[in-house]
Amino acid sequence: MKRPRILVCCSDDGVGAEFSALLERTATASVESANDRQFLRHAEDGQTDLVVLVAVHAEASRCLEVAARVRRRQPALPIILVTAFGSEPLAVRALRAGVTDYLRLPVSSDELAGSLARCLPAGAPAAGETAVHDGEERMIGESAPICQVRAAVKRIAAADCTVLITGETGTGKELIAQLVHTQSRRRGKPLVSINCAAIPDTLLESEIFGYERGAFTGAAGLREGALELAARGSAFFDEIGDMSLPAQAKILRAIETHEVHRVGGHTRVPLDVRLIAATNQDLEQSVNEGRFRKDLYFRLNVARVHLPPLRERKEDIPLILDHYRKALNRQFAQDVEGFADETMQCMLDYGWPGNVRELRNMLEAVFVGGPSRRIGLAELPAHFGGRRRTPAGPARHERDELLSALSATNWNKSKAAQQLRWSRMTLYRKLAKYRLTCNSDRRECDSA
C-alpha cells in the first residue's frame, strides 16, 4: 500500500512550508504544497487522500469557499481547516462548508496526529488503490453479538434489498455497508458513499442527483450525481438521519420511481442501484418528532443491521487490540509485542463511549508517541488517563456523556471534544443533534 498523499494550501509560503514540515514529521505520508491556482487542480485529480487549508491572516472565508468547492467535486475527500482565528461561528460555517476537522494555530504535533488519525484512519487505502474487504477478517470478534451481525450481513447481502444500518458512533457502520456490497451480486460495480452530515443542504441535491450544464452559476458542464455513478452498484447514505426533510422527499421519490432527474434537467435517468443507509440516531423517535419522514423510514427499514456498542461485547476487545497492534506495527515500523496485564485490564474496564473508533484512535496515539515492546498504563494518552480507572457501569446515553464532558471541562468545547475523543466538528454536530445550547454567563447547558 502506497503512502497517502496530503495536499497543503497556504497563501503564506513560510507558514505553509513550516506546516508541511510538521505534517511530514507527524504522518507517514507524502506531503505536497500548492498555491491557490494549483490547489483545486491537484485536489480534484483523484490522487489526493487529504487536503489541508491553512488560513494565516483573515482568510478563513476564502478557505471555506475553497473547501466548499472541493467538497462539491470530491464528496468523500477529508478536509482539515487550520486557522489562527478559531471561533464557534467559524466552526459552524466550516461544518456547513463540508470541512471534516478544524484546528487552531499554533498546532501541536499531538493535535495534528489526532486529527490525521480521524481523517486518515489506520489501514485506509491510499488514493487510487482499492480496499480489499474480507468479511471474516475485517469484522473483528467472536462474541455472540458480532457473530449474529456477521450472519445477518451474509443473509442480507444476498437479498439485494434496501438496508438500514444502526448503531452508536464508532461501531463500524461504514464497514458493514462495504461488506453488504462486496458480498452481494453487485460487488463488481461501484459503491458510492454520500455523507449526509458533511455536505451542506444547498449542495446535497446536486451531489446526489447531478446537474445539467447551466443549471446554476458555475455549472459549466453536465455532472453525474452519486446515484448515477453507483449504477448497477450500491449507494451508501451515511448519517441519513441528518438529511433535511426536502432532501428526504426527493430521495423517496427516486426510490419509488427508480429514476432520477438531474438539477436543471428534464431527462429521466433510469436508476438501478441498491440503497444502504446508516445512522446513529433513533429514527423511530425522529419520525415521531417529525424530523424524519415516516414513508422514507419504511422504505429504508426493509433489512436492518444493528451494531452493538463495544461495551456490550468486551470479550472482543483483546482481538480488536491485537488486530490494530499488528496494523500499526506495519504502519509505524514498530515491533510492539502486546500489552501489560494492567493495561489490558484497564481496556476491559473502560466504557469506550466512542466504541471501536475510539479504541483505534487511542492506540494510534500511543504508537505516535513511541511505544514500549509491551504497552504500559503510563503510555496511554493523558486525556484517557483521567477516566481509565473508572469501571464501566450501565451505558449512559450519548447526550449524558456529552453533558458530563462539558461539565468536567467547565464548558470548554475544545477540551470536551478532546476528552470524548471527538473532533470539534463532531462535537458541534452532537450539540445540534441534541439541541443543546450553552449559556456562558451562567455556565449552564440547557435543551434548546
Buried (B, 14 or more C-beta within 10 A) or exposed (E): EEEBBBBBBBBBEEBBEBBBEBBEEBBEBBBBBBEEEEBBEBBBEEEBBBBBBBBBEEBBEBBBEBBBBBBBEBBEBBBBBBBBEBEEEBBBBBBBBBBBBBBBBEBEEBBBBBBBBBBBBBBBEBBEEEEEBEBEEBBBBEBEBBEEBBEBBEEBBEEBEBBBBBBBBBBBBBBBBBBBBBBBEBBEBBBBBBBBBBBBEEBBBBBBBBBBEEBEEEBEEBBBBBBBBBBEBBBBBBBBBBBEEEBBEBBBEBBEEEBBBBBBBEEEBEBEBBBBBBBBBEBEEBBEEEBBBEEBBEBBBEBEBBBBBBBEBBEBBBEBBEBBBEBBBEBBEBEBEBBBEEBBEBBBEBBBBBBBBBBBBBBBBBBBEEBEEEBBBEBBBEBBEEEBEEEBEEBEEBBEBBBBBBEBBEBEBBBBBBBBBBBBBBBBBBBBBBEBEBEEEEEEBEEE
